[in-house]
Amino acid sequence: MKKKTAIIGSGFSGLSAAAYCSGLGNEVHVFERNESLGGRARSFRTDNGYTFDMGPSWYWMPDIIEGFFKDFGSSREDFYELIPLNPQFEMVFSDGKMEIPQDYEEMKNLFEFTEKGAGKRLDDFMKDAQYKYEVGMKDFVNKPCHSWLEFFSPTIAKSALKLDLLSDFHHFVRKYFKHPKLITLMEFPVIFLGAAPKDIPALYSLMNYGGYKLGTWYPMGGFIKIIEAMATIGKQKGVHFHLNSDVQKIIIEDKKVAGIMVNGEKLKFDTVIASSDYHHTEEKLLEKEYRNYDEKYWKKKTFAPSCLIFYLGFKEKIPNLKHHTLFFENDLDLHTNEIYTDKKWPTKPLFYVCCPSKTDENLAPENCENVFLLMPIATGIEDSEMMREKYFSEMIQRIEKHTKTKHLISKLDYKKSYCINDFISDYNAYEGNAYGLANTLSQTAVLKPSLKNKKVKNLFYTGQLTVPGPGVPPSIISGKIAATESNKP
């Protein structure tokens, strides 16, 4: 007899868990409270012809994403076209700009030009990062993390020192590079891991390899194409999807999952995998006696940033703007300190611009531009329309200066903002976080919130607040781990 499994939420981890659970022979139902699949990776289309990805926009670690499709006997090519970006992205500094080329040899030349000897040191850095990537992403992050004993494998034991788990990323980068621009370039990827570089294990240089060395890519049609592809595989495996379905309670009988309440209706299930916000799942869907953690636990945790986002349509092309542009004219340490320590709106913010219509003209009307602005901010701070508009004005001015354009606001064809209050209302995100739990040393592996409920049989968690952590590839891996664990005897 098939086991009935309910998946709460249809983000990357939920879709991954659904496909793997169904592949293991279960009857699987996915419940999504919003009107479309994807969670933070949803997309929307405006009446005047713009299509926006709502969340992820950096396609890194392509081999990890490809691994999902291979597990089901298919290939990414069966679903969407992947385009390499050249340059991968552009960084804007106070005294100029830096384009990061797609070709690695050209990247080495750029490093050497910026700092004598840095080309060779980039090779050394990437050799070390590749080792961490191959051990970390292929072995380390695939553990359910119930116990430290899982990590006493010959491979991990042999490589423990080389993984740099006990050294920090800030000092690690400075062992290789001295020029402030190269340091900023190498440190920027870990911002979205949820802490300042000084608090992130040096293990995460694997992100530099998974991005810069393996390249920055773009899925034609946007990230929603990955969501659609994963949903298609789920459907092929027999997964049932239910939209506009708000799960209000996980029903427990005799310390065992008995079902869920959806839109006021009780439904029987043998197993539940919550891809929903972990804190919300425990605080709102479970009785107190069945929760893994109390409110004090969550208050002590370090969360990855929230974001102020703008989805913009412009009725003419914007010159001198790349697909990805990072505005780093201000101090990185100051901004990260205001996110993680002071927890306030930034005084001199950094921000990111994505203009996917530079690569995919179908995302905007003819001769128009699709633009996504993102500024990392602290979680839990007050979100108001006044603050949103203040930073919108500043970001537009800096874009105008960089692109040598004027009056961009007068050329707006569409505008929508998204911030802390929206993350809370749409995703029940704890304090409006956008990226989950920080990958600090004290929140790594077994020290993350448990993938398994310790008090209730057949209740599991997946996604960015549990193992292995935030990001698209880790979320896909998280879903696979949860599915595997939920099907153990």
Residue, then its C-alpha position, 0 to 999 in steps of 0.5 A: m500500500k502506498k504511503k501518503t505524503a503531504i508537502i507544505g510549500s512548492g519552493f525548490s525544496g518542496l518540489s524536490a522533495a515531492a519528486y523524490c518522494s513520488g519516485l520512491g513510490n509514495e502518493v504525494h500531494v503538494f499544498e501551496r498557499n499562493e496561486s502559483l508554484g515556486g515559493r520565493a522563485r515565483s514569477f509574475r507577468t504584468d498587463n503591459g508585457y513584462t515578466f519578472d522572476m520574483g526571487p533567485s536570479w543567479y544561476w550558479m553550480p549548474d552541475i548540482i541543478e543538472g544532477f536533479f534532472k539526471d536522477f529522474g532520467s532526463s536532462r536540463e536540456d529537455f526543459y530549458e536553454l542555458i546561456p553563459l553570461n559574458p561578462q558574468f557580472e559587473m562591479v561598480f566601485s567609487d573609482g571605476k568598474m570591473e567586468i568579470p569575464q566568463d573565460y577563466e584565463e581572461m579572469k586570471n589576466l584581470f586579477e594579474f592586471t589589478e594586483k601583481g601575482a594575483g593571477k597565479r594566486l587565483d589559480d591556487f585559490m580555485k584549486d583549493a576551492q574546487y577541492k572544497y566544492e567536490v567534497g562539500m557539495k558532493d559529500f558534506v552537504n548531502k548528510p541529514c545531520h542527525s549526528w556528528l558521526e555521519f561525518f566520520s567517513p574516510t573522505i571527510a576525515k581525510s579532508a577535514l583540515k583542507l575543508d577549513l571549517l574552523s577558519d573564517f572567510h575574511h582572513f582566508v581571502r586575505k591570504y591570497f589577495k591584498h587589493p581591496k577590489l579583489i577582496t570585495l569581489m571574492e567576499f561578495p558571494v558569501i553575503f547571502l549566506g547570512a553573515a559577514p565574511k569574518d563569521i563565515p567558515a572558509l569552507y564556503s570558498l566553494m561558492n567562488y568555484g561554483g560561481y566564478k570558475l563554473g560560470t554564471w548562467y541564465p535559463m532562458g525564460g527566467f528561473i521560473k523555467i526551473i520551477e516549471a521543469m521540476a513541477t513537470i517531473g513531479k507530475q510525470k511521477g504522479v505528484h498532485f499539486h494544490l494551489n491556493s491551499d493554506v495549510q492551517k494545522i498538522i494533525i498529530e495523534d499518538k505522537k504520530v502524523a495523522g494528517i493536515m488541515v487545509n482551508g478548514e478541511k481535515l485530510k489524512f496523511d502518513t507523512v508530512i514534509a514542511s517546505s514552509d518556513y520552519h519557525h511558522t510551521e512549528e509556531k502556527l501549525l503544531e501544538k507547543e508540546y510537539r515543537n522542536y524549538d521554542e521562541k527563545y531558540w529562534k531569537k538567538k539564531t543568526f538569519a540571512p538578510s531580508c531584501l528591499i526589491f523593486y520590479l521595474g519596467f522601462k519604456e526604452k533601453i538602458p545603455n551601459l547596463k549588464h545582465h548583472t551589476l553590483f553597485f559597491e561604491n560604498d564600504l562592504d564591511l559597513h553595510t554588512n555590519e548594519i545588516y547583522t550587528d546594528k540591524k538597521w537600514p543602511t547608511k551607505p548601501l550596496f545594491y544589485v541590479c539584474c537586467p535580464s532583458k539584456t539576454d532575454e528580449n521576451l521578458a519585456p515589450e519591444n525596445c523596453e527593459n526589465v529591471f530588478l533591484l535588490m538591496p540586502i537589509a537586516t531582518g526585523i526592522e520597520d518596513s514602510e513605504m517612505m523607507r522604500e521610496k528613499y532607497f529607490s530614489e538613491m538606487i536610481q540616481r546611482i544607476e543613472k550615474h553609472t549608465k550615463t542616463k537621465h530622468l529614468i523615473s520619467k521612463l518607468d512603465y511599471k513599478k512594484s516594490y517588495c520588502i520585509n512585510d511582503f516576505i512575512s505575508d506571502y511566505n510567513a518568513y521569520e522576521g521577513n528573512a529572504y534567504g533563511l538561516a546564516n551559514t555561520l560556524s555555530q549554525t553548520a551541519v548538526l547545529k542547524p535546526s533538525l531536518k526531523n521532528k524529534k517528538v513526532k513520528n513522520l514529520f520532517y522539515t526541508g528548505q533554507l532554515t534547515v540542512p544544508g542551508p540557503g540557495v537554490p542548489p542547497s534547497i534542491i539537495s535539502g528536498k532530496i535529503a528530506a524525501t530519503e529520510s522520510n522513507k526510511p523504515 
